[in-house]
Amino acid sequence: MSYLVFCTFDLKNARREDYLYAYMDLADLGLRRTLKSENGPSFGLPAPSVMGFRDGGSADEVKSALGKSVRDIFKTRSLNGTFFVVVGGDWACTGDSV
């Protein structure tokens, strides 16, 4: 099954480059700052958030795997901070820029 994944994070004492590397590494996991809607235009997410789709056997399985991957990114890049991952199976979302 395909799951929608939302991840937001906060880096402590980070430089601009730290955020750029984090976004690059998260994009390698399929989590991006811009989401393309099937029925509409692309939408840029508020910083520092990323979203994407992942296949898995359950939402819990996807959550656990991505949580470990994000933790590994933080450790590999020596980033300090927090992150929050949400995984949903039956989802809908909306957004706007005003």
Jmol script that loads the backbone (N, CA, C; Angstrom):
load data "model"
ATOM      1  N   MET A   1       0.849  -1.181   0.000  1.00  0.00           N
ATOM      2  CA  MET A   1       0.000   0.000   0.000  1.00  0.00           C
ATOM      3  C   MET A   1       0.888   1.235   0.000  1.00  0.00           C
ATOM      4  N   SER A   2       0.401   2.293  -0.603  1.00  0.00           N
ATOM      5  CA  SER A   2       1.140   3.553  -0.645  1.00  0.00           C
ATOM      6  C   SER A   2       0.666   4.466   0.485  1.00  0.00           C
ATOM      7  N   TYR A   3       1.618   5.090   1.160  1.00  0.00           N
ATOM      8  CA  TYR A   3       1.319   5.964   2.295  1.00  0.00           C
ATOM      9  C   TYR A   3       1.856   7.358   2.035  1.00  0.00           C
ATOM     10  N   LEU A   4       1.107   8.346   2.504  1.00  0.00           N
ATOM     11  CA  LEU A   4       1.568   9.729   2.473  1.00  0.00           C
ATOM     12  C   LEU A   4       2.413   9.959   3.718  1.00  0.00           C
ATOM     13  N   VAL A   5       3.580  10.560   3.529  1.00  0.00           N
ATOM     14  CA  VAL A   5       4.498  10.820   4.642  1.00  0.00           C
ATOM     15  C   VAL A   5       4.747  12.317   4.727  1.00  0.00           C
ATOM     16  N   PHE A   6       4.609  12.852   5.929  1.00  0.00           N
ATOM     17  CA  PHE A   6       4.913  14.261   6.207  1.00  0.00           C
ATOM     18  C   PHE A   6       5.993  14.289   7.273  1.00  0.00           C
ATOM     19  N   CYS A   7       7.016  15.109   7.059  1.00  0.00           N
ATOM     20  CA  CYS A   7       8.102  15.235   8.024  1.00  0.00           C
ATOM     21  C   CYS A   7       8.427  16.704   8.214  1.00  0.00           C
ATOM     22  N   THR A   8       8.504  17.122   9.448  1.00  0.00           N
ATOM     23  CA  THR A   8       8.957  18.467   9.765  1.00  0.00           C
ATOM     24  C   THR A   8      10.111  18.346  10.750  1.00  0.00           C
ATOM     25  N   PHE A   9      11.018  19.306  10.703  1.00  0.00           N
ATOM     26  CA  PHE A   9      12.194  19.217  11.564  1.00  0.00           C
ATOM     27  C   PHE A   9      12.678  20.603  11.952  1.00  0.00           C
ATOM     28  N   ASP A  10      13.454  20.639  13.032  1.00  0.00           N
ATOM     29  CA  ASP A  10      14.041  21.875  13.531  1.00  0.00           C
ATOM     30  C   ASP A  10      15.494  21.575  13.882  1.00  0.00           C
ATOM     31  N   LEU A  11      16.396  22.290  13.260  1.00  0.00           N
ATOM     32  CA  LEU A  11      17.820  22.090  13.515  1.00  0.00           C
ATOM     33  C   LEU A  11      18.330  23.186  14.445  1.00  0.00           C
ATOM     34  N   LYS A  12      19.089  22.788  15.451  1.00  0.00           N
ATOM     35  CA  LYS A  12      19.638  23.736  16.415  1.00  0.00           C
ATOM     36  C   LYS A  12      21.013  24.205  15.947  1.00  0.00           C
ATOM     37  N   ASN A  13      21.236  25.508  16.050  1.00  0.00           N
ATOM     38  CA  ASN A  13      22.525  26.107  15.681  1.00  0.00           C
ATOM     39  C   ASN A  13      22.969  25.706  14.275  1.00  0.00           C
ATOM     40  N   ALA A  14      22.014  25.650  13.360  1.00  0.00           N
ATOM     41  CA  ALA A  14      22.300  25.193  12.001  1.00  0.00           C
ATOM     42  C   ALA A  14      22.643  26.355  11.073  1.00  0.00           C
ATOM     43  N   ARG A  15      23.496  26.038  10.121  1.00  0.00           N
ATOM     44  CA  ARG A  15      23.816  26.976   9.054  1.00  0.00           C
ATOM     45  C   ARG A  15      22.870  26.711   7.887  1.00  0.00           C
ATOM     46  N   ARG A  16      22.819  27.624   6.957  1.00  0.00           N
ATOM     47  CA  ARG A  16      21.994  27.466   5.766  1.00  0.00           C
ATOM     48  C   ARG A  16      22.348  26.158   5.055  1.00  0.00           C
ATOM     49  N   GLU A  17      23.635  25.847   4.975  1.00  0.00           N
ATOM     50  CA  GLU A  17      24.089  24.635   4.300  1.00  0.00           C
ATOM     51  C   GLU A  17      23.560  23.372   4.982  1.00  0.00           C
ATOM     52  N   ASP A  18      23.422  23.417   6.309  1.00  0.00           N
ATOM     53  CA  ASP A  18      22.895  22.256   7.029  1.00  0.00           C
ATOM     54  C   ASP A  18      21.474  21.937   6.555  1.00  0.00           C
ATOM     55  N   TYR A  19      20.660  22.978   6.406  1.00  0.00           N
ATOM     56  CA  TYR A  19      19.293  22.768   5.915  1.00  0.00           C
ATOM     57  C   TYR A  19      19.314  22.262   4.479  1.00  0.00           C
ATOM     58  N   LEU A  20      20.174  22.814   3.640  1.00  0.00           N
ATOM     59  CA  LEU A  20      20.248  22.372   2.244  1.00  0.00           C
ATOM     60  C   LEU A  20      20.639  20.903   2.151  1.00  0.00           C
ATOM     61  N   TYR A  21      21.626  20.480   2.952  1.00  0.00           N
ATOM     62  CA  TYR A  21      22.020  19.069   2.955  1.00  0.00           C
ATOM     63  C   TYR A  21      20.897  18.187   3.489  1.00  0.00           C
ATOM     64  N   ALA A  22      20.199  18.655   4.522  1.00  0.00           N
ATOM     65  CA  ALA A  22      19.078  17.881   5.067  1.00  0.00           C
ATOM     66  C   ALA A  22      18.000  17.705   4.003  1.00  0.00           C
ATOM     67  N   TYR A  23      17.648  18.779   3.310  1.00  0.00           N
ATOM     68  CA  TYR A  23      16.641  18.677   2.239  1.00  0.00           C
ATOM     69  C   TYR A  23      17.105  17.728   1.133  1.00  0.00           C
ATOM     70  N   MET A  24      18.369  17.782   0.783  1.00  0.00           N
ATOM     71  CA  MET A  24      18.914  16.916  -0.253  1.00  0.00           C
ATOM     72  C   MET A  24      18.823  15.440   0.176  1.00  0.00           C
ATOM     73  N   ASP A  25      19.211  15.147   1.407  1.00  0.00           N
ATOM     74  CA  ASP A  25      19.170  13.771   1.905  1.00  0.00           C
ATOM     75  C   ASP A  25      17.731  13.272   2.038  1.00  0.00           C
ATOM     76  N   LEU A  26      16.835  14.136   2.487  1.00  0.00           N
ATOM     77  CA  LEU A  26      15.429  13.745   2.608  1.00  0.00           C
ATOM     78  C   LEU A  26      14.812  13.510   1.229  1.00  0.00           C
ATOM     79  N   ALA A  27      15.235  14.283   0.235  1.00  0.00           N
ATOM     80  CA  ALA A  27      14.747  14.065  -1.134  1.00  0.00           C
ATOM     81  C   ALA A  27      15.171  12.690  -1.640  1.00  0.00           C
ATOM     82  N   ASP A  28      16.349  12.222  -1.221  1.00  0.00           N
ATOM     83  CA  ASP A  28      16.791  10.884  -1.599  1.00  0.00           C
ATOM     84  C   ASP A  28      15.860   9.807  -1.031  1.00  0.00           C
ATOM     85  N   LEU A  29      15.139  10.139   0.046  1.00  0.00           N
ATOM     86  CA  LEU A  29      14.160   9.225   0.639  1.00  0.00           C
ATOM     87  C   LEU A  29      12.778   9.395   0.005  1.00  0.00           C
ATOM     88  N   GLY A  30      12.664  10.314  -0.956  1.00  0.00           N
ATOM     89  CA  GLY A  30      11.380  10.571  -1.604  1.00  0.00           C
ATOM     90  C   GLY A  30      10.567  11.653  -0.932  1.00  0.00           C
ATOM     91  N   LEU A  31      11.177  12.375   0.010  1.00  0.00           N
ATOM     92  CA  LEU A  31      10.488  13.442   0.737  1.00  0.00           C
ATOM     93  C   LEU A  31      10.992  14.788   0.225  1.00  0.00           C
ATOM     94  N   ARG A  32      10.086  15.567  -0.346  1.00  0.00           N
ATOM     95  CA  ARG A  32      10.488  16.811  -1.006  1.00  0.00           C
ATOM     96  C   ARG A  32       9.723  18.011  -0.480  1.00  0.00           C
ATOM     97  N   ARG A  33      10.262  19.183  -0.758  1.00  0.00           N
ATOM     98  CA  ARG A  33       9.662  20.440  -0.313  1.00  0.00           C
ATOM     99  C   ARG A  33       8.473  20.851  -1.171  1.00  0.00           C
ATOM    100  N   THR A  34       8.373  20.303  -2.368  1.00  0.00           N
ATOM    101  CA  THR A  34       7.276  20.615  -3.281  1.00  0.00           C
ATOM    102  C   THR A  34       6.514  19.341  -3.595  1.00  0.00           C
ATOM    103  N   LEU A  35       5.195  19.422  -3.509  1.00  0.00           N
ATOM    104  CA  LEU A  35       4.348  18.268  -3.752  1.00  0.00           C
ATOM    105  C   LEU A  35       3.486  18.547  -4.976  1.00  0.00           C
ATOM    106  N   LYS A  36       3.454  17.610  -5.899  1.00  0.00           N
ATOM    107  CA  LYS A  36       2.640  17.734  -7.104  1.00  0.00           C
ATOM    108  C   LYS A  36       1.318  17.029  -6.889  1.00  0.00           C
ATOM    109  N   SER A  37       0.240  17.763  -7.018  1.00  0.00           N
ATOM    110  CA  SER A  37      -1.093  17.203  -6.881  1.00  0.00           C
ATOM    111  C   SER A  37      -1.501  16.521  -8.178  1.00  0.00           C
ATOM    112  N   GLU A  38      -2.236  15.430  -8.061  1.00  0.00           N
ATOM    113  CA  GLU A  38      -2.734  14.749  -9.255  1.00  0.00           C
ATOM    114  C   GLU A  38      -3.744  15.621  -9.989  1.00  0.00           C
ATOM    115  N   ASN A  39      -4.499  16.425  -9.258  1.00  0.00           N
ATOM    116  CA  ASN A  39      -5.584  17.212  -9.848  1.00  0.00           C
ATOM    117  C   ASN A  39      -5.330  18.712  -9.817  1.00  0.00           C
ATOM    118  N   GLY A  40      -4.101  19.107  -9.604  1.00  0.00           N
ATOM    119  CA  GLY A  40      -3.852  20.537  -9.512  1.00  0.00           C
ATOM    120  C   GLY A  40      -2.383  20.858  -9.644  1.00  0.00           C
ATOM    121  N   PRO A  41      -2.043  22.077  -9.279  1.00  0.00           N
ATOM    122  CA  PRO A  41      -0.657  22.526  -9.436  1.00  0.00           C
ATOM    123  C   PRO A  41       0.246  21.976  -8.339  1.00  0.00           C
ATOM    124  N   SER A  42       1.523  22.209  -8.508  1.00  0.00           N
ATOM    125  CA  SER A  42       2.488  21.877  -7.461  1.00  0.00           C
ATOM    126  C   SER A  42       2.313  22.859  -6.306  1.00  0.00           C
ATOM    127  N   PHE A  43       2.629  22.384  -5.114  1.00  0.00           N
ATOM    128  CA  PHE A  43       2.509  23.240  -3.937  1.00  0.00           C
ATOM    129  C   PHE A  43       3.784  23.150  -3.126  1.00  0.00           C
ATOM    130  N   GLY A  44       4.377  24.294  -2.818  1.00  0.00           N
ATOM    131  CA  GLY A  44       5.559  24.346  -1.972  1.00  0.00           C
ATOM    132  C   GLY A  44       5.157  24.316  -0.514  1.00  0.00           C
ATOM    133  N   LEU A  45       5.742  23.412   0.232  1.00  0.00           N
ATOM    134  CA  LEU A  45       5.431  23.287   1.653  1.00  0.00           C
ATOM    135  C   LEU A  45       6.154  24.354   2.463  1.00  0.00           C
ATOM    136  N   PRO A  46       5.567  24.766   3.577  1.00  0.00           N
ATOM    137  CA  PRO A  46       6.267  25.692   4.459  1.00  0.00           C
ATOM    138  C   PRO A  46       7.552  25.058   4.997  1.00  0.00           C
ATOM    139  N   ALA A  47       8.579  25.848   5.138  1.00  0.00           N
ATOM    140  CA  ALA A  47       9.855  25.342   5.666  1.00  0.00           C
ATOM    141  C   ALA A  47       9.725  25.168   7.171  1.00  0.00           C
ATOM    142  N   PRO A  48      10.417  24.269   7.750  1.00  0.00           N
ATOM    143  CA  PRO A  48      11.183  23.162   7.199  1.00  0.00           C
ATOM    144  C   PRO A  48      10.371  21.873   7.188  1.00  0.00           C
ATOM    145  N   SER A  49       9.631  21.657   6.135  1.00  0.00           N
ATOM    146  CA  SER A  49       8.778  20.479   5.996  1.00  0.00           C
ATOM    147  C   SER A  49       9.016  19.814   4.652  1.00  0.00           C
ATOM    148  N   VAL A  50       8.817  18.511   4.626  1.00  0.00           N
ATOM    149  CA  VAL A  50       8.910  17.735   3.397  1.00  0.00           C
ATOM    150  C   VAL A  50       7.783  16.710   3.398  1.00  0.00           C
ATOM    151  N   MET A  51       7.440  16.243   2.201  1.00  0.00           N
ATOM    152  CA  MET A  51       6.350  15.287   2.074  1.00  0.00           C
ATOM    153  C   MET A  51       6.622  14.384   0.882  1.00  0.00           C
ATOM    154  N   GLY A  52       6.084  13.185   0.937  1.00  0.00           N
ATOM    155  CA  GLY A  52       6.228  12.266  -0.180  1.00  0.00           C
ATOM    156  C   GLY A  52       5.396  11.024   0.049  1.00  0.00           C
ATOM    157  N   PHE A  53       5.575  10.066  -0.819  1.00  0.00           N
ATOM    158  CA  PHE A  53       4.825   8.821  -0.760  1.00  0.00           C
ATOM    159  C   PHE A  53       5.790   7.654  -0.599  1.00  0.00           C
ATOM    160  N   ARG A  54       5.403   6.688   0.208  1.00  0.00           N
ATOM    161  CA  ARG A  54       6.219   5.481   0.409  1.00  0.00           C
ATOM    162  C   ARG A  54       5.315   4.260   0.413  1.00  0.00           C
ATOM    163  N   ASP A  55       5.794   3.190  -0.170  1.00  0.00           N
ATOM    164  CA  ASP A  55       5.086   1.921  -0.130  1.00  0.00           C
ATOM    165  C   ASP A  55       5.537   1.144   1.099  1.00  0.00           C
ATOM    166  N   GLY A  56       4.615   0.369   1.661  1.00  0.00           N
ATOM    167  CA  GLY A  56       4.957  -0.456   2.806  1.00  0.00           C
ATOM    168  C   GLY A  56       3.800  -1.341   3.203  1.00  0.00           C
ATOM    169  N   GLY A  57       4.071  -2.254   4.101  1.00  0.00           N
ATOM    170  CA  GLY A  57       3.057  -3.187   4.566  1.00  0.00           C
ATOM    171  C   GLY A  57       2.068  -2.569   5.537  1.00  0.00           C
ATOM    172  N   SER A  58       2.514  -1.534   6.273  1.00  0.00           N
ATOM    173  CA  SER A  58       1.641  -0.844   7.227  1.00  0.00           C
ATOM    174  C   SER A  58       2.203   0.553   7.481  1.00  0.00           C
ATOM    175  N   ALA A  59       1.342   1.426   8.009  1.00  0.00           N
ATOM    176  CA  ALA A  59       1.787   2.779   8.350  1.00  0.00           C
ATOM    177  C   ALA A  59       2.887   2.718   9.402  1.00  0.00           C
ATOM    178  N   ASP A  60       2.756   1.805  10.357  1.00  0.00           N
ATOM    179  CA  ASP A  60       3.762   1.671  11.409  1.00  0.00           C
ATOM    180  C   ASP A  60       5.111   1.234  10.833  1.00  0.00           C
ATOM    181  N   GLU A  61       5.095   0.329   9.868  1.00  0.00           N
ATOM    182  CA  GLU A  61       6.330  -0.126   9.228  1.00  0.00           C
ATOM    183  C   GLU A  61       7.026   1.028   8.507  1.00  0.00           C
ATOM    184  N   VAL A  62       6.254   1.809   7.758  1.00  0.00           N
ATOM    185  CA  VAL A  62       6.817   2.953   7.030  1.00  0.00           C
ATOM    186  C   VAL A  62       7.344   3.996   8.017  1.00  0.00           C
ATOM    187  N   LYS A  63       6.581   4.266   9.068  1.00  0.00           N
ATOM    188  CA  LYS A  63       6.997   5.233  10.093  1.00  0.00           C
ATOM    189  C   LYS A  63       8.304   4.824  10.740  1.00  0.00           C
ATOM    190  N   SER A  64       8.430   3.566  11.096  1.00  0.00           N
ATOM    191  CA  SER A  64       9.648   3.089  11.753  1.00  0.00           C
ATOM    192  C   SER A  64      10.860   3.175  10.827  1.00  0.00           C
ATOM    193  N   ALA A  65      10.687   2.754   9.578  1.00  0.00           N
ATOM    194  CA  ALA A  65      11.797   2.796   8.620  1.00  0.00           C
ATOM    195  C   ALA A  65      12.234   4.226   8.341  1.00  0.00           C
ATOM    196  N   LEU A  66      11.273   5.126   8.134  1.00  0.00           N
ATOM    197  CA  LEU A  66      11.643   6.517   7.858  1.00  0.00           C
ATOM    198  C   LEU A  66      12.212   7.206   9.084  1.00  0.00           C
ATOM    199  N   GLY A  67      11.682   6.905  10.258  1.00  0.00           N
ATOM    200  CA  GLY A  67      12.240   7.482  11.479  1.00  0.00           C
ATOM    201  C   GLY A  67      13.709   7.127  11.626  1.00  0.00           C
ATOM    202  N   LYS A  68      14.041   5.862  11.366  1.00  0.00           N
ATOM    203  CA  LYS A  68      15.438   5.434  11.427  1.00  0.00           C
ATOM    204  C   LYS A  68      16.271   6.152  10.368  1.00  0.00           C
ATOM    205  N   SER A  69      15.739   6.279   9.161  1.00  0.00           N
ATOM    206  CA  SER A  69      16.480   6.947   8.087  1.00  0.00           C
ATOM    207  C   SER A  69      16.739   8.419   8.408  1.00  0.00           C
ATOM    208  N   VAL A  70      15.747   9.104   8.963  1.00  0.00           N
ATOM    209  CA  VAL A  70      15.936  10.513   9.323  1.00  0.00           C
ATOM    210  C   VAL A  70      16.950  10.634  10.459  1.00  0.00           C
ATOM    211  N   ARG A  71      16.861   9.759  11.459  1.00  0.00           N
ATOM    212  CA  ARG A  71      17.852   9.741  12.542  1.00  0.00           C
ATOM    213  C   ARG A  71      19.258   9.543  11.980  1.00  0.00           C
ATOM    214  N   ASP A  72      19.388   8.630  11.016  1.00  0.00           N
ATOM    215  CA  ASP A  72      20.691   8.370  10.392  1.00  0.00           C
ATOM    216  C   ASP A  72      21.212   9.606   9.653  1.00  0.00           C
ATOM    217  N   ILE A  73      20.323  10.320   8.986  1.00  0.00           N
ATOM    218  CA  ILE A  73      20.726  11.562   8.305  1.00  0.00           C
ATOM    219  C   ILE A  73      21.262  12.559   9.321  1.00  0.00           C
ATOM    220  N   PHE A  74      20.545  12.740  10.424  1.00  0.00           N
ATOM    221  CA  PHE A  74      20.989  13.673  11.462  1.00  0.00           C
ATOM    222  C   PHE A  74      22.373  13.269  11.986  1.00  0.00           C
ATOM    223  N   LYS A  75      22.555  11.977  12.258  1.00  0.00           N
ATOM    224  CA  LYS A  75      23.843  11.510  12.790  1.00  0.00           C
ATOM    225  C   LYS A  75      24.956  11.663  11.770  1.00  0.00           C
ATOM    226  N   THR A  76      24.711  11.246  10.530  1.00  0.00           N
ATOM    227  CA  THR A  76      25.727  11.320   9.482  1.00  0.00           C
ATOM    228  C   THR A  76      26.172  12.752   9.229  1.00  0.00           C
ATOM    229  N   ARG A  77      25.225  13.676   9.236  1.00  0.00           N
ATOM    230  CA  ARG A  77      25.526  15.091   8.981  1.00  0.00           C
ATOM    231  C   ARG A  77      25.885  15.860  10.253  1.00  0.00           C
ATOM    232  N   SER A  78      25.904  15.184  11.399  1.00  0.00           N
ATOM    233  CA  SER A  78      26.178  15.819  12.701  1.00  0.00           C
ATOM    234  C   SER A  78      25.215  16.967  12.961  1.00  0.00           C
ATOM    235  N   LEU A  79      23.933  16.727  12.678  1.00  0.00           N
ATOM    236  CA  LEU A  79      22.891  17.727  12.908  1.00  0.00           C
ATOM    237  C   LEU A  79      22.259  17.489  14.263  1.00  0.00           C
ATOM    238  N   ASN A  80      21.993  18.565  14.980  1.00  0.00           N
ATOM    239  CA  ASN A  80      21.299  18.490  16.257  1.00  0.00           C
ATOM    240  C   ASN A  80      19.933  19.124  16.081  1.00  0.00           C
ATOM    241  N   GLY A  81      18.929  18.473  16.605  1.00  0.00           N
ATOM    242  CA  GLY A  81      17.585  19.014  16.495  1.00  0.00           C
ATOM    243  C   GLY A  81      16.541  17.940  16.698  1.00  0.00           C
ATOM    244  N   THR A  82      15.334  18.260  16.287  1.00  0.00           N
ATOM    245  CA  THR A  82      14.213  17.354  16.428  1.00  0.00           C
ATOM    246  C   THR A  82      13.526  17.176  15.076  1.00  0.00           C
ATOM    247  N   PHE A  83      12.840  16.047  14.934  1.00  0.00           N
ATOM    248  CA  PHE A  83      12.025  15.835  13.752  1.00  0.00           C
ATOM    249  C   PHE A  83      10.745  15.129  14.159  1.00  0.00           C
ATOM    250  N   PHE A  84       9.747  15.231  13.301  1.00  0.00           N
ATOM    251  CA  PHE A  84       8.445  14.627  13.546  1.00  0.00           C
ATOM    252  C   PHE A  84       7.953  14.065  12.223  1.00  0.00           C
ATOM    253  N   VAL A  85       7.609  12.772  12.196  1.00  0.00           N
ATOM    254  CA  VAL A  85       7.158  12.095  10.989  1.00  0.00           C
ATOM    255  C   VAL A  85       5.723  11.605  11.199  1.00  0.00           C
ATOM    256  N   VAL A  86       4.868  11.887  10.208  1.00  0.00           N
ATOM    257  CA  VAL A  86       3.490  11.408  10.225  1.00  0.00           C
ATOM    258  C   VAL A  86       3.279  10.574   8.966  1.00  0.00           C
ATOM    259  N   VAL A  87       2.663   9.402   9.114  1.00  0.00           N
ATOM    260  CA  VAL A  87       2.386   8.512   7.990  1.00  0.00           C
ATOM    261  C   VAL A  87       0.889   8.218   7.990  1.00  0.00           C
ATOM    262  N   GLY A  88       0.248   8.408   6.831  1.00  0.00           N
ATOM    263  CA  GLY A  88      -1.182   8.160   6.724  1.00  0.00           C
ATOM    264  C   GLY A  88      -1.527   7.349   5.485  1.00  0.00           C
ATOM    265  N   GLY A  89      -2.521   6.457   5.626  1.00  0.00           N
ATOM    266  CA  GLY A  89      -2.931   5.619   4.517  1.00  0.00           C
ATOM    267  C   GLY A  89      -4.097   6.190   3.738  1.00  0.00           C
ATOM    268  N   ASP A  90      -5.104   6.643   4.423  1.00  0.00           N
ATOM    269  CA  ASP A  90      -6.284   7.213   3.784  1.00  0.00           C
ATOM    270  C   ASP A  90      -6.247   8.709   4.049  1.00  0.00           C
ATOM    271  N   TRP A  91      -5.700   9.452   3.113  1.00  0.00           N
ATOM    272  CA  TRP A  91      -5.344  10.831   3.399  1.00  0.00           C
ATOM    273  C   TRP A  91      -5.953  11.803   2.403  1.00  0.00           C
ATOM    274  N   ALA A  92      -5.951  13.031   2.813  1.00  0.00           N
ATOM    275  CA  ALA A  92      -6.294  14.169   1.955  1.00  0.00           C
ATOM    276  C   ALA A  92      -5.566  15.362   2.535  1.00  0.00           C
ATOM    277  N   CYS A  93      -5.196  16.298   1.689  1.00  0.00           N
ATOM    278  CA  CYS A  93      -4.535  17.493   2.200  1.00  0.00           C
ATOM    279  C   CYS A  93      -4.904  18.691   1.332  1.00  0.00           C
ATOM    280  N   THR A  94      -4.688  19.854   1.880  1.00  0.00           N
ATOM    281  CA  THR A  94      -4.938  21.088   1.154  1.00  0.00           C
ATOM    282  C   THR A  94      -3.944  22.125   1.618  1.00  0.00           C
ATOM    283  N   GLY A  95      -3.758  23.140   0.844  1.00  0.00           N
ATOM    284  CA  GLY A  95      -2.866  24.227   1.210  1.00  0.00           C
ATOM    285  C   GLY A  95      -3.055  25.384   0.268  1.00  0.00           C
ATOM    286  N   ASP A  96      -2.535  26.523   0.666  1.00  0.00           N
ATOM    287  CA  ASP A  96      -2.656  27.715  -0.170  1.00  0.00           C
ATOM    288  C   ASP A  96      -1.588  28.693   0.244  1.00  0.00           C
ATOM    289  N   SER A  97      -1.233  29.565  -0.641  1.00  0.00           N
ATOM    290  CA  SER A  97      -0.337  30.669  -0.346  1.00  0.00           C
ATOM    291  C   SER A  97      -1.137  31.954  -0.479  1.00  0.00           C
ATOM    292  N   VAL A  98      -1.211  32.733   0.596  1.00  0.00           N
ATOM    293  CA  VAL A  98      -1.965  33.991   0.552  1.00  0.00           C
ATOM    294  C   VAL A  98      -1.088  35.138   0.944  1.00  0.00           C
TER     295      VAL A  98
END
end "model"
wireframe off; spacefill off
backbone 0.3
color backbone group
